[in-house]
Amino acid sequence: RICPKYYYHSGFYHLDLSYPADRVCLKKLIERSVKNCDYRMKNKLGDTSQHGNWTCFRNEHHLDRPEERICPKYYYPMPEKAKLDFDFINIDRPDVTLHRAVGEDSIIDLLLMCRLLDEHLVDWALAKLKELGAGARKSVLSNGKPVWKTEVG
C-alpha cells in the first residue's frame, strides 16, 4: 500500500477504505487539507479548491456516490467501506534544505544496476546530479520561478 510521502502529499491517490492503512492515509490528507484551509482563510488568500469547498482534493471519484466530494464533515466518522480516486494538491512546498527523497548515491547505484550508466561516467553523473539538485533547490526556494537551466547529456 502506498501512503502519503512525508512532508509532500501532492499526488494521485486510489484508496480502498476497507484497508486500515488507507483510512489512516485519508485521515492524514483531510487533516492536511483542513490546515491548508485554515491558513488560507486566516491570511485571506482565497479559495483555490476545484469546487469552492476550500479543500485540497481535486478530481474526486467515489465509486458508490460519484457526485460526492471529499469534505471533512462527510468523513467523520470515517466510513469503513468505500473506494475513492482523487488528486491531492498541497499548497505547501517541501523544505528542500531539510528533506530529500533519494540521495545521489542511490540514483547512481540504480543507474549502474540497470546498466543505464557506464562505470567510467560515475564521477560525471554525480557532478551533474549535484548541479541539478542545486538548481532544483534554487528554483523551489525562489517560489517556483525557474531561475536555472542546465544541459543534460
N, CA, C and O atoms as a GROMACS GRO file, in nm:
protein
  612
    1ARG      N    1   0.085  -0.119   0.000
    1ARG     CA    2   0.000   0.000   0.000
    1ARG      C    3   0.089   0.124   0.000
    1ARG      O    4   0.195   0.127   0.064
    2ILE      N    5   0.046   0.223  -0.070
    2ILE     CA    6   0.122   0.348  -0.077
    2ILE      C    7   0.054   0.452   0.010
    2ILE      O    8  -0.066   0.475  -0.002
    3CYS      N    9   0.130   0.514   0.096
    3CYS     CA   10   0.078   0.618   0.187
    3CYS      C   11   0.137   0.753   0.147
    3CYS      O   12   0.226   0.759   0.063
    4PRO      N   13   0.087   0.861   0.206
    4PRO     CA   14   0.140   0.992   0.169
    4PRO      C   15   0.290   1.001   0.197
    4PRO      O   16   0.339   0.946   0.295
    5LYS      N   17   0.360   1.069   0.110
    5LYS     CA   18   0.503   1.092   0.131
    5LYS      C   19   0.516   1.194   0.243
    5LYS      O   20   0.442   1.293   0.247
    6TYR      N   21   0.609   1.171   0.334
    6TYR     CA   22   0.629   1.267   0.442
    6TYR      C   23   0.668   1.402   0.384
    6TYR      O   24   0.751   1.410   0.294
    7TYR      N   25   0.608   1.504   0.436
    7TYR     CA   26   0.637   1.644   0.401
    7TYR      C   27   0.587   1.685   0.263
    7TYR      O   28   0.587   1.805   0.233
    8TYR      N   29   0.544   1.592   0.179
    8TYR     CA   30   0.493   1.631   0.048
    8TYR      C   31   0.382   1.535   0.009
    8TYR      O   32   0.409   1.419  -0.024
    9HIS      N   33   0.261   1.581   0.012
    9HIS     CA   34   0.146   1.493  -0.002
    9HIS      C   35   0.083   1.496  -0.140
    9HIS      O   36  -0.001   1.412  -0.170
   10SER      N   37   0.121   1.590  -0.226
   10SER     CA   38   0.057   1.605  -0.356
   10SER      C   39   0.074   1.480  -0.441
   10SER      O   40   0.180   1.418  -0.442
   11GLY      N   41  -0.033   1.444  -0.511
   11GLY     CA   42  -0.027   1.329  -0.600
   11GLY      C   43  -0.164   1.268  -0.620
   11GLY      O   44  -0.264   1.315  -0.565
   12PHE      N   45  -0.169   1.161  -0.700
   12PHE     CA   46  -0.292   1.087  -0.726
   12PHE      C   47  -0.303   0.975  -0.624
   12PHE      O   48  -0.205   0.907  -0.593
   13TYR      N   49  -0.424   0.956  -0.572
   13TYR     CA   50  -0.449   0.851  -0.474
   13TYR      C   51  -0.565   0.765  -0.519
   13TYR      O   52  -0.664   0.814  -0.573
   14HIS      N   53  -0.552   0.635  -0.495
   14HIS     CA   54  -0.661   0.539  -0.513
   14HIS      C   55  -0.669   0.464  -0.380
   14HIS      O   56  -0.583   0.382  -0.349
   15LEU      N   57  -0.773   0.493  -0.302
   15LEU     CA   58  -0.783   0.435  -0.168
   15LEU      C   59  -0.904   0.344  -0.157
   15LEU      O   60  -1.010   0.372  -0.212
   16ASP      N   61  -0.885   0.235  -0.087
   16ASP     CA   62  -0.993   0.142  -0.054
   16ASP      C   63  -1.006   0.147   0.098
   16ASP      O   64  -0.920   0.095   0.170
   17LEU      N   65  -1.113   0.208   0.147
   17LEU     CA   66  -1.126   0.232   0.291
   17LEU      C   67  -1.156   0.106   0.372
   17LEU      O   68  -1.172   0.113   0.493
   18SER      N   69  -1.164  -0.009   0.306
   18SER     CA   70  -1.175  -0.133   0.382
   18SER      C   71  -1.038  -0.172   0.440
   18SER      O   72  -1.030  -0.261   0.525
   19TYR      N   73  -0.932  -0.106   0.394
   19TYR     CA   74  -0.798  -0.128   0.450
   19TYR      C   75  -0.768  -0.020   0.554
   19TYR      O   76  -0.783   0.099   0.526
   20PRO      N   77  -0.726  -0.060   0.675
   20PRO     CA   78  -0.696   0.039   0.780
   20PRO      C   79  -0.590   0.141   0.737
   20PRO      O   80  -0.602   0.259   0.770
   21ALA      N   81  -0.488   0.099   0.665
   21ALA     CA   82  -0.383   0.192   0.623
   21ALA      C   83  -0.439   0.300   0.530
   21ALA      O   84  -0.396   0.415   0.535
   22ASP      N   85  -0.535   0.263   0.445
   22ASP     CA   86  -0.596   0.362   0.355
   22ASP      C   87  -0.684   0.460   0.432
   22ASP      O   88  -0.692   0.578   0.395
   23ARG      N   89  -0.749   0.412   0.538
   23ARG     CA   90  -0.829   0.504   0.621
   23ARG      C   91  -0.737   0.604   0.693
   23ARG      O   92  -0.769   0.722   0.702
   24VAL      N   93  -0.624   0.555   0.743
   24VAL     CA   94  -0.527   0.645   0.808
   24VAL      C   95  -0.474   0.746   0.706
   24VAL      O   96  -0.460   0.864   0.737
   25CYS      N   97  -0.444   0.699   0.587
   25CYS     CA   98  -0.394   0.787   0.481
   25CYS      C   99  -0.494   0.898   0.452
   25CYS      O  100  -0.456   1.015   0.446
   26LEU      N  101  -0.622   0.863   0.433
   26LEU     CA  102  -0.724   0.964   0.405
   26LEU      C  103  -0.740   1.059   0.523
   26LEU      O  104  -0.757   1.180   0.504
   27LYS      N  105  -0.735   1.005   0.644
   27LYS     CA  106  -0.746   1.090   0.763
   27LYS      C  107  -0.634   1.194   0.765
   27LYS      O  108  -0.659   1.312   0.793
   28LYS      N  109  -0.512   1.151   0.737
   28LYS     CA  110  -0.398   1.243   0.737
   28LYS      C  111  -0.411   1.347   0.625
   28LYS      O  112  -0.377   1.463   0.645
   29LEU      N  113  -0.460   1.306   0.509
   29LEU     CA  114  -0.479   1.401   0.400
   29LEU      C  115  -0.588   1.503   0.434
   29LEU      O  116  -0.576   1.621   0.401
   30ILE      N  117  -0.695   1.458   0.499
   30ILE     CA  118  -0.801   1.551   0.541
   30ILE      C  119  -0.746   1.650   0.643
   30ILE      O  120  -0.775   1.769   0.636
   31GLU      N  121  -0.665   1.601   0.738
   31GLU     CA  122  -0.603   1.691   0.837
   31GLU      C  123  -0.517   1.796   0.768
   31GLU      O  124  -0.523   1.914   0.803
   32ARG      N  125  -0.437   1.755   0.670
   32ARG     CA  126  -0.352   1.849   0.595
   32ARG      C  127  -0.439   1.950   0.520
   32ARG      O  128  -0.407   2.068   0.515
   33SER      N  129  -0.548   1.902   0.460
   33SER     CA  130  -0.638   1.989   0.386
   33SER      C  131  -0.701   2.093   0.477
   33SER      O  132  -0.713   2.210   0.440
   34VAL      N  133  -0.742   2.051   0.597
   34VAL     CA  134  -0.802   2.144   0.694
   34VAL      C  135  -0.699   2.249   0.737
   34VAL      O  136  -0.732   2.367   0.748
   35LYS      N  137  -0.574   2.207   0.761
   35LYS     CA  138  -0.469   2.303   0.798
   35LYS      C  139  -0.447   2.405   0.686
   35LYS      O  140  -0.434   2.524   0.712
   36ASN      N  141  -0.442   2.356   0.562
   36ASN     CA  142  -0.426   2.447   0.448
   36ASN      C  143  -0.543   2.544   0.438
   36ASN      O  144  -0.524   2.663   0.413
   37CYS      N  145  -0.664   2.492   0.458
   37CYS     CA  146  -0.785   2.575   0.452
   37CYS      C  147  -0.780   2.683   0.560
   37CYS      O  148  -0.804   2.801   0.532
   38ASP      N  149  -0.749   2.643   0.683
   38ASP     CA  150  -0.742   2.740   0.794
   38ASP      C  151  -0.638   2.848   0.766
   38ASP      O  152  -0.663   2.967   0.790
   39TYR      N  153  -0.523   2.808   0.714
   39TYR     CA  154  -0.416   2.904   0.685
   39TYR      C  155  -0.461   3.003   0.577
   39TYR      O  156  -0.440   3.123   0.591
   40ARG      N  157  -0.522   2.951   0.470
   40ARG     CA  158  -0.565   3.039   0.361
   40ARG      C  159  -0.676   3.134   0.406
   40ARG      O  160  -0.677   3.250   0.367
   41MET      N  161  -0.770   3.084   0.488
   41MET     CA  162  -0.878   3.171   0.537
   41MET      C  163  -0.822   3.278   0.631
   41MET      O  164  -0.856   3.396   0.620
   42LYS      N  165  -0.735   3.236   0.724
   42LYS     CA  166  -0.678   3.329   0.823
   42LYS      C  167  -0.599   3.441   0.755
   42LYS      O  168  -0.605   3.556   0.798
   43ASN      N  169  -0.527   3.407   0.649
   43ASN     CA  170  -0.443   3.505   0.580
   43ASN      C  171  -0.512   3.568   0.458
   43ASN      O  172  -0.450   3.641   0.381
   44LYS      N  173  -0.643   3.539   0.444
   44LYS     CA  174  -0.724   3.597   0.335
   44LYS      C  175  -0.659   3.574   0.198
   44LYS      O  176  -0.647   3.667   0.118
   45LEU      N  177  -0.617   3.449   0.175
   45LEU     CA  178  -0.551   3.415   0.049
   45LEU      C  179  -0.648   3.364  -0.057
   45LEU      O  180  -0.610   3.348  -0.173
   46GLY      N  181  -0.771   3.338  -0.018
   46GLY     CA  182  -0.871   3.293  -0.115
   46GLY      C  183  -0.877   3.142  -0.128
   46GLY      O  184  -0.789   3.069  -0.083
   47ASP      N  185  -0.984   3.099  -0.189
   47ASP     CA  186  -1.014   2.957  -0.208
   47ASP      C  187  -0.951   2.910  -0.339
   47ASP      O  188  -0.981   2.965  -0.445
   48THR      N  189  -0.866   2.810  -0.333
   48THR     CA  190  -0.805   2.755  -0.454
   48THR      C  191  -0.861   2.618  -0.488
   48THR      O  192  -0.806   2.547  -0.573
   49SER      N  193  -0.970   2.578  -0.421
   49SER     CA  194  -1.026   2.445  -0.444
   49SER      C  195  -1.096   2.437  -0.579
   49SER      O  196  -1.128   2.539  -0.641
   50GLN      N  197  -1.119   2.316  -0.623
   50GLN     CA  198  -1.184   2.293  -0.752
   50GLN      C  199  -1.333   2.321  -0.746
   50GLN      O  200  -1.392   2.367  -0.844
   51HIS      N  201  -1.395   2.293  -0.631
   51HIS     CA  202  -1.541   2.302  -0.620
   51HIS      C  203  -1.590   2.407  -0.521
   51HIS      O  204  -1.706   2.404  -0.480
   52GLY      N  205  -1.504   2.499  -0.482
   52GLY     CA  206  -1.545   2.604  -0.390
   52GLY      C  207  -1.568   2.557  -0.248
   52GLY      O  208  -1.643   2.620  -0.173
   53ASN      N  209  -1.504   2.446  -0.209
   53ASN     CA  210  -1.523   2.392  -0.074
   53ASN      C  211  -1.396   2.402   0.012
   53ASN      O  212  -1.388   2.340   0.118
   54TRP      N  213  -1.299   2.479  -0.031
   54TRP     CA  214  -1.176   2.508   0.043
   54TRP      C  215  -1.092   2.383   0.075
   54TRP      O  216  -1.017   2.384   0.173
   55THR      N  217  -1.103   2.278  -0.003
   55THR     CA  218  -1.023   2.158   0.024
   55THR      C  219  -0.910   2.146  -0.077
   55THR      O  220  -0.904   2.219  -0.176
   56CYS      N  221  -0.819   2.054  -0.050
   56CYS     CA  222  -0.705   2.027  -0.138
   56CYS      C  223  -0.733   1.909  -0.232
   56CYS      O  224  -0.645   1.866  -0.306
   57PHE      N  225  -0.855   1.858  -0.229
   57PHE     CA  226  -0.890   1.742  -0.311
   57PHE      C  227  -0.940   1.788  -0.447
   57PHE      O  228  -1.018   1.882  -0.457
   58ARG      N  229  -0.894   1.720  -0.553
   58ARG     CA  230  -0.935   1.751  -0.689
   58ARG      C  231  -0.975   1.622  -0.760
   58ARG      O  232  -0.927   1.514  -0.725
   59ASN      N  233  -1.061   1.634  -0.857
   59ASN     CA  234  -1.100   1.521  -0.944
   59ASN      C  235  -1.143   1.398  -0.864
   59ASN      O  236  -1.106   1.286  -0.896
   60GLU      N  237  -1.221   1.423  -0.758
   60GLU     CA  238  -1.264   1.312  -0.672
   60GLU      C  239  -1.362   1.222  -0.746
   60GLU      O  240  -1.450   1.269  -0.819
   61HIS      N  241  -1.345   1.094  -0.726
   61HIS     CA  242  -1.441   0.997  -0.781
   61HIS      C  243  -1.466   0.892  -0.674
   61HIS      O  244  -1.378   0.814  -0.639
   62HIS      N  245  -1.589   0.890  -0.625
   62HIS     CA  246  -1.634   0.793  -0.526
   62HIS      C  247  -1.715   0.691  -0.604
   62HIS      O  248  -1.818   0.726  -0.662
   63LEU      N  249  -1.671   0.566  -0.606
   63LEU     CA  250  -1.734   0.465  -0.692
   63LEU      C  251  -1.882   0.446  -0.661
   63LEU      O  252  -1.962   0.426  -0.753
   64ASP      N  253  -1.921   0.453  -0.532
   64ASP     CA  254  -2.061   0.433  -0.496
   64ASP      C  255  -2.144   0.560  -0.508
   64ASP      O  256  -2.263   0.554  -0.537
   65ARG      N  257  -2.082   0.675  -0.486
   65ARG     CA  258  -2.152   0.804  -0.491
   65ARG      C  259  -2.070   0.903  -0.575
   65ARG      O  260  -1.995   0.983  -0.520
   66PRO      N  261  -2.085   0.898  -0.708
   66PRO     CA  262  -1.999   0.978  -0.795
   66PRO      C  263  -2.010   1.129  -0.776
   66PRO      O  264  -1.917   1.201  -0.810
   67GLU      N  265  -2.121   1.179  -0.722
   67GLU     CA  266  -2.137   1.324  -0.705
   67GLU      C  267  -2.079   1.374  -0.573
   67GLU      O  268  -2.069   1.495  -0.553
   68GLU      N  269  -2.040   1.285  -0.484
   68GLU     CA  270  -1.991   1.325  -0.352
   68GLU      C  271  -1.848   1.379  -0.360
   68GLU      O  272  -1.764   1.326  -0.433
   69ARG      N  273  -1.823   1.485  -0.285
   69ARG     CA  274  -1.691   1.546  -0.276
   69ARG      C  275  -1.629   1.510  -0.141
   69ARG      O  276  -1.701   1.481  -0.045
   70ILE      N  277  -1.498   1.511  -0.134
   70ILE     CA  278  -1.430   1.478  -0.009
   70ILE      C  279  -1.425   1.604   0.076
   70ILE      O  280  -1.352   1.698   0.046
   71CYS      N  281  -1.503   1.604   0.183
   71CYS     CA  282  -1.506   1.713   0.282
   71CYS      C  283  -1.496   1.650   0.419
   71CYS      O  284  -1.547   1.540   0.441
   72PRO      N  285  -1.429   1.717   0.513
   72PRO     CA  286  -1.412   1.659   0.647
   72PRO      C  287  -1.544   1.616   0.711
   72PRO      O  288  -1.549   1.512   0.776
   73LYS      N  289  -1.650   1.695   0.694
   73LYS     CA  290  -1.776   1.661   0.763
   73LYS      C  291  -1.836   1.530   0.714
   73LYS      O  292  -1.908   1.464   0.788
   74TYR      N  293  -1.808   1.490   0.589
   74TYR     CA  294  -1.862   1.365   0.537
   74TYR      C  295  -1.779   1.244   0.577
   74TYR      O  296  -1.823   1.130   0.560
   75TYR      N  297  -1.660   1.267   0.630
   75TYR     CA  298  -1.571   1.156   0.664
   75TYR      C  299  -1.542   1.150   0.813
   75TYR      O  300  -1.436   1.103   0.854
   76TYR      N  301  -1.635   1.197   0.893
   76TYR     CA  302  -1.626   1.182   1.038
   76TYR      C  303  -1.760   1.133   1.088
   76TYR      O  304  -1.858   1.208   1.082
   77PRO      N  305  -1.768   1.012   1.137
   77PRO     CA  306  -1.661   0.912   1.146
   77PRO      C  307  -1.624   0.859   1.007
   77PRO      O  308  -1.702   0.870   0.912
   78MET      N  309  -1.506   0.802   0.998
   78MET     CA  310  -1.453   0.750   0.871
   78MET      C  311  -1.531   0.626   0.829
   78MET      O  312  -1.543   0.532   0.907
   79PRO      N  313  -1.584   0.625   0.706
   79PRO     CA  314  -1.652   0.504   0.659
   79PRO      C  315  -1.552   0.388   0.648
   79PRO      O  316  -1.434   0.410   0.621
   80GLU      N  317  -1.602   0.268   0.668
   80GLU     CA  318  -1.512   0.152   0.662
   80GLU      C  319  -1.520   0.080   0.529
   80GLU      O  320  -1.446  -0.016   0.506
   81LYS      N  321  -1.608   0.126   0.440
   81LYS     CA  322  -1.615   0.066   0.306
   81LYS      C  323  -1.642   0.175   0.206
   81LYS      O  324  -1.750   0.234   0.204
   82ALA      N  325  -1.546   0.200   0.122
   82ALA     CA  326  -1.560   0.295   0.012
   82ALA      C  327  -1.433   0.289  -0.071
   82ALA      O  328  -1.325   0.261  -0.018
   83LYS      N  329  -1.447   0.314  -0.199
   83LYS     CA  330  -1.330   0.323  -0.287
   83LYS      C  331  -1.328   0.462  -0.347
   83LYS      O  332  -1.427   0.509  -0.404
   84LEU      N  333  -1.214   0.528  -0.333
   84LEU     CA  334  -1.200   0.667  -0.376
   84LEU      C  335  -1.079   0.683  -0.468
   84LEU      O  336  -0.974   0.624  -0.445
   85ASP      N  337  -1.097   0.764  -0.571
   85ASP     CA  338  -0.986   0.809  -0.655
   85ASP      C  339  -0.985   0.960  -0.648
   85ASP      O  340  -1.090   1.023  -0.658
   86PHE      N  341  -0.868   1.020  -0.632
   86PHE     CA  342  -0.862   1.166  -0.628
   86PHE      C  343  -0.717   1.213  -0.642
   86PHE      O  344  -0.622   1.137  -0.625
   87ASP      N  345  -0.705   1.340  -0.674
   87ASP     CA  346  -0.576   1.408  -0.671
   87ASP      C  347  -0.574   1.493  -0.546
   87ASP      O  348  -0.675   1.555  -0.510
   88PHE      N  349  -0.462   1.497  -0.479
   88PHE     CA  350  -0.446   1.584  -0.363
   88PHE      C  351  -0.340   1.687  -0.398
   88PHE      O  352  -0.228   1.652  -0.437
   89ILE      N  353  -0.375   1.814  -0.385
   89ILE     CA  354  -0.286   1.923  -0.419
   89ILE      C  355  -0.251   2.000  -0.292
   89ILE      O  356  -0.335   2.072  -0.238
   90ASN      N  357  -0.129   1.984  -0.246
   90ASN     CA  358  -0.084   2.052  -0.125
   90ASN      C  359  -0.026   2.187  -0.164
   90ASN      O  360   0.056   2.196  -0.256
   91ILE      N  361  -0.068   2.294  -0.096
   91ILE     CA  362  -0.015   2.426  -0.130
   91ILE      C  363   0.123   2.449  -0.071
   91ILE      O  364   0.194   2.540  -0.115
   92ASP      N  365   0.163   2.369   0.026
   92ASP     CA  366   0.296   2.383   0.086
   92ASP      C  367   0.400   2.318  -0.004
   92ASP      O  368   0.373   2.218  -0.071
   93ARG      N  369   0.517   2.375  -0.005
   93ARG     CA  370   0.629   2.315  -0.076
   93ARG      C  371   0.716   2.244   0.028
   93ARG      O  372   0.728   2.291   0.141
   94PRO      N  373   0.776   2.130  -0.010
   94PRO     CA  374   0.865   2.064   0.085
   94PRO      C  375   0.987   2.149   0.112
   94PRO      O  376   1.031   2.225   0.026
   95ASP      N  377   1.042   2.137   0.231
   95ASP     CA  378   1.162   2.211   0.266
   95ASP      C  379   1.282   2.137   0.208
   95ASP      O  380   1.332   2.041   0.267
   96VAL      N  381   1.328   2.182   0.093
   96VAL     CA  382   1.435   2.112   0.023
   96VAL      C  383   1.569   2.124   0.094
   96VAL      O  384   1.664   2.052   0.060
   97THR      N  385   1.578   2.211   0.192
   97THR     CA  386   1.704   2.221   0.266
   97THR      C  387   1.713   2.113   0.373
   97THR      O  388   1.822   2.085   0.424
   98LEU      N  389   1.599   2.053   0.409
   98LEU     CA  390   1.598   1.951   0.514
   98LEU      C  391   1.575   1.810   0.463
   98LEU      O  392   1.632   1.715   0.516
   99HIS      N  393   1.491   1.795   0.361
   99HIS     CA  394   1.446   1.663   0.320
   99HIS      C  395   1.473   1.640   0.172
   99HIS      O  396   1.457   1.730   0.089
  100ARG      N  397   1.515   1.522   0.141
  100ARG     CA  398   1.522   1.486   0.001
  100ARG      C  399   1.482   1.340  -0.008
  100ARG      O  400   1.510   1.261   0.082
  101ALA      N  401   1.417   1.306  -0.115
  101ALA     CA  402   1.360   1.172  -0.128
  101ALA      C  403   1.468   1.066  -0.147
  101ALA      O  404   1.465   0.963  -0.080
  102VAL      N  405   1.564   1.091  -0.236
  102VAL     CA  406   1.667   0.992  -0.268
  102VAL      C  407   1.800   1.065  -0.286
  102VAL      O  408   1.806   1.172  -0.347
  103GLY      N  409   1.904   1.007  -0.231
  103GLY     CA  410   2.036   1.068  -0.246
  103GLY      C  411   2.100   1.037  -0.380
  103GLY      O  412   2.058   0.946  -0.451
  104GLU      N  413   2.203   1.114  -0.415
  104GLU     CA  414   2.272   1.096  -0.543
  104GLU      C  415   2.332   0.956  -0.555
  104GLU      O  416   2.327   0.895  -0.662
  105ASP      N  417   2.388   0.904  -0.445
  105ASP     CA  418   2.449   0.771  -0.449
  105ASP      C  419   2.348   0.663  -0.484
  105ASP      O  420   2.378   0.570  -0.558
  106SER      N  421   2.226   0.675  -0.430
  106SER     CA  422   2.122   0.576  -0.459
  106SER      C  423   2.082   0.582  -0.606
  106SER      O  424   2.058   0.478  -0.669
  107ILE      N  425   2.074   0.702  -0.661
  107ILE     CA  426   2.039   0.716  -0.803
  107ILE      C  427   2.148   0.654  -0.890
  107ILE      O  428   2.119   0.583  -0.985
  108ILE      N  429   2.274   0.683  -0.857
  108ILE     CA  430   2.387   0.626  -0.933
  108ILE      C  431   2.385   0.474  -0.924
  108ILE      O  432   2.403   0.406  -1.026
  109ASP      N  433   2.363   0.418  -0.804
  109ASP     CA  434   2.356   0.272  -0.788
  109ASP      C  435   2.247   0.212  -0.875
  109ASP      O  436   2.267   0.109  -0.938
  110LEU      N  437   2.131   0.277  -0.878
  110LEU     CA  438   2.020   0.227  -0.959
  110LEU      C  439   2.055   0.232  -1.108
  110LEU      O  440   2.030   0.136  -1.181
  111LEU      N  441   2.114   0.342  -1.152
  111LEU     CA  442   2.153   0.354  -1.293
  111LEU      C  443   2.257   0.249  -1.331
  111LEU      O  444   2.251   0.192  -1.440
  112LEU      N  445   2.352   0.223  -1.242
  112LEU     CA  446   2.453   0.120  -1.268
  112LEU      C  447   2.389  -0.019  -1.272
  112LEU      O  448   2.420  -0.100  -1.360
  113MET      N  449   2.300  -0.046  -1.176
  113MET     CA  450   2.236  -0.177  -1.169
  113MET      C  451   2.152  -0.204  -1.295
  113MET      O  452   2.149  -0.317  -1.344
  114CYS      N  453   2.086  -0.101  -1.345
  114CYS     CA  454   2.002  -0.116  -1.466
  114CYS      C  455   2.084  -0.104  -1.594
  114CYS      O  456   2.031  -0.111  -1.705
  115ARG      N  457   2.213  -0.084  -1.578
  115ARG     CA  458   2.307  -0.068  -1.690
  115ARG      C  459   2.270   0.050  -1.780
  115ARG      O  460   2.282   0.044  -1.902
  116LEU      N  461   2.224   0.156  -1.716
  116LEU     CA  462   2.193   0.279  -1.788
  116LEU      C  463   2.308   0.380  -1.776
  116LEU      O  464   2.303   0.488  -1.834
  117LEU      N  465   2.411   0.342  -1.700
  117LEU     CA  466   2.526   0.429  -1.680
  117LEU      C  467   2.652   0.342  -1.680
  117LEU      O  468   2.657   0.241  -1.611
  118ASP      N  469   2.752   0.383  -1.757
  118ASP     CA  470   2.880   0.313  -1.757
  118ASP      C  471   2.961   0.357  -1.635
  118ASP      O  472   2.954   0.472  -1.592
  119GLU      N  473   3.039   0.263  -1.581
  119GLU     CA  474   3.115   0.292  -1.459
  119GLU      C  475   3.215   0.406  -1.476
  119GLU      O  476   3.243   0.479  -1.381
  120HIS      N  477   3.269   0.423  -1.596
  120HIS     CA  478   3.367   0.531  -1.616
  120HIS      C  479   3.301   0.670  -1.618
  120HIS      O  480   3.371   0.771  -1.619
  121LEU      N  481   3.167   0.676  -1.618
  121LEU     CA  482   3.095   0.804  -1.618
  121LEU      C  483   3.035   0.840  -1.482
  121LEU      O  484   2.960   0.937  -1.470
  122VAL      N  485   3.067   0.762  -1.378
  122VAL     CA  486   3.008   0.784  -1.246
  122VAL      C  487   3.042   0.923  -1.191
  122VAL      O  488   2.953   0.992  -1.140
  123ASP      N  489   3.167   0.964  -1.200
  123ASP     CA  490   3.205   1.096  -1.148
  123ASP      C  491   3.130   1.208  -1.221
  123ASP      O  492   3.084   1.303  -1.159
  124TRP      N  493   3.120   1.196  -1.353
  124TRP     CA  494   3.046   1.295  -1.432
  124TRP      C  495   2.899   1.298  -1.389
  124TRP      O  496   2.842   1.406  -1.372
  125ALA      N  497   2.838   1.179  -1.372
  125ALA     CA  498   2.696   1.171  -1.334
  125ALA      C  499   2.673   1.230  -1.195
  125ALA      O  500   2.574   1.300  -1.173
  126LEU      N  501   2.764   1.203  -1.101
  126LEU     CA  502   2.750   1.261  -0.966
  126LEU      C  503   2.757   1.413  -0.971
  126LEU      O  504   2.678   1.482  -0.905
  127ALA      N  505   2.851   1.466  -1.048
  127ALA     CA  506   2.862   1.612  -1.061
  127ALA      C  507   2.735   1.670  -1.124
  127ALA      O  508   2.687   1.775  -1.080
  128LYS      N  509   2.680   1.602  -1.224
  128LYS     CA  510   2.559   1.650  -1.291
  128LYS      C  511   2.440   1.645  -1.195
  128LYS      O  512   2.359   1.737  -1.194
  129LEU      N  513   2.429   1.538  -1.115
  129LEU     CA  514   2.320   1.529  -1.017
  129LEU      C  515   2.331   1.639  -0.912
  129LEU      O  516   2.229   1.697  -0.873
  130LYS      N  517   2.451   1.668  -0.867
  130LYS     CA  518   2.469   1.776  -0.769
  130LYS      C  519   2.428   1.910  -0.830
  130LYS      O  520   2.366   1.993  -0.764
  131GLU      N  521   2.464   1.931  -0.956
  131GLU     CA  522   2.427   2.054  -1.025
  131GLU      C  523   2.275   2.064  -1.039
  131GLU      O  524   2.216   2.170  -1.014
  132LEU      N  525   2.212   1.954  -1.079
  132LEU     CA  526   2.066   1.954  -1.093
  132LEU      C  527   1.998   1.975  -0.958
  132LEU      O  528   1.899   2.048  -0.949
  133GLY      N  529   2.050   1.911  -0.852
  133GLY     CA  530   1.993   1.928  -0.718
  133GLY      C  531   2.003   2.071  -0.670
  133GLY      O  532   1.909   2.125  -0.612
  134ALA      N  533   2.118   2.134  -0.693
  134ALA     CA  534   2.135   2.274  -0.654
  134ALA      C  535   2.038   2.362  -0.730
  134ALA      O  536   1.980   2.455  -0.674
  135GLY      N  537   2.020   2.334  -0.858
  135GLY     CA  538   1.926   2.411  -0.939
  135GLY      C  539   1.783   2.391  -0.893
  135GLY      O  540   1.704   2.486  -0.890
  136ALA      N  541   1.748   2.268  -0.857
  136ALA     CA  542   1.612   2.241  -0.809
  136ALA      C  543   1.587   2.313  -0.678
  136ALA      O  544   1.481   2.373  -0.659
  137ARG      N  545   1.684   2.309  -0.586
  137ARG     CA  546   1.668   2.381  -0.459
  137ARG      C  547   1.653   2.530  -0.483
  137ARG      O  548   1.571   2.596  -0.419
  138LYS      N  549   1.733   2.584  -0.573
  138LYS     CA  550   1.726   2.727  -0.604
  138LYS      C  551   1.589   2.762  -0.662
  138LYS      O  552   1.531   2.865  -0.628
  139SER      N  553   1.537   2.676  -0.749
  139SER     CA  554   1.407   2.701  -0.811
  139SER      C  555   1.295   2.696  -0.708
  139SER      O  556   1.207   2.782  -0.708
  140VAL      N  557   1.297   2.594  -0.621
  140VAL     CA  558   1.193   2.581  -0.520
  140VAL      C  559   1.200   2.695  -0.420
  140VAL      O  560   1.097   2.750  -0.381
  141LEU      N  561   1.319   2.731  -0.380
  141LEU     CA  562   1.334   2.839  -0.282
  141LEU      C  563   1.300   2.976  -0.340
  141LEU      O  564   1.280   3.072  -0.266
  142SER      N  565   1.294   2.985  -0.474
  142SER     CA  566   1.258   3.113  -0.536
  142SER      C  567   1.110   3.119  -0.567
  142SER      O  568   1.068   3.192  -0.657
  143ASN      N  569   1.030   3.042  -0.494
  143ASN     CA  570   0.884   3.044  -0.507
  143ASN      C  571   0.838   2.991  -0.643
  143ASN      O  572   0.739   3.039  -0.698
  144GLY      N  573   0.909   2.892  -0.696
  144GLY     CA  574   0.864   2.824  -0.815
  144GLY      C  575   0.901   2.889  -0.946
  144GLY      O  576   0.866   2.836  -1.052
  145LYS      N  577   0.969   3.002  -0.944
  145LYS     CA  578   1.010   3.066  -1.069
  145LYS      C  579   1.138   2.998  -1.117
  145LYS      O  580   1.237   2.995  -1.044
  146PRO      N  581   1.137   2.943  -1.237
  146PRO     CA  582   1.257   2.875  -1.284
  146PRO      C  583   1.370   2.975  -1.306
  146PRO      O  584   1.360   3.064  -1.390
  147VAL      N  585   1.476   2.960  -1.229
  147VAL     CA  586   1.587   3.054  -1.237
  147VAL      C  587   1.715   2.984  -1.284
  147VAL      O  588   1.823   3.043  -1.278
  148TRP      N  589   1.704   2.862  -1.329
  148TRP     CA  590   1.822   2.790  -1.371
  148TRP      C  591   1.791   2.708  -1.494
  148TRP      O  592   1.676   2.676  -1.521
  149LYS      N  593   1.893   2.674  -1.566
  149LYS     CA  594   1.879   2.590  -1.683
  149LYS      C  595   2.009   2.511  -1.695
  149LYS      O  596   2.117   2.566  -1.676
  150THR      N  597   1.997   2.384  -1.727
  150THR     CA  598   2.117   2.302  -1.742
  150THR      C  599   2.103   2.212  -1.863
  150THR      O  600   1.992   2.177  -1.903
  151GLU      N  601   2.213   2.177  -1.920
  151GLU     CA  602   2.215   2.084  -2.033
  151GLU      C  603   2.236   1.944  -1.978
  151GLU      O  604   2.324   1.922  -1.895
  152VAL      N  605   2.155   1.849  -2.023
  152VAL     CA  606   2.170   1.710  -1.981
  152VAL      C  607   2.213   1.632  -2.104
  152VAL      O  608   2.148   1.638  -2.208
  153GLY      N  609   2.323   1.559  -2.091
  153GLY     CA  610   2.351   1.472  -2.200
  153GLY      C  611   2.481   1.479  -2.261
  153GLY      O  612   2.510   1.405  -2.355
   0.00000   0.00000   0.00000
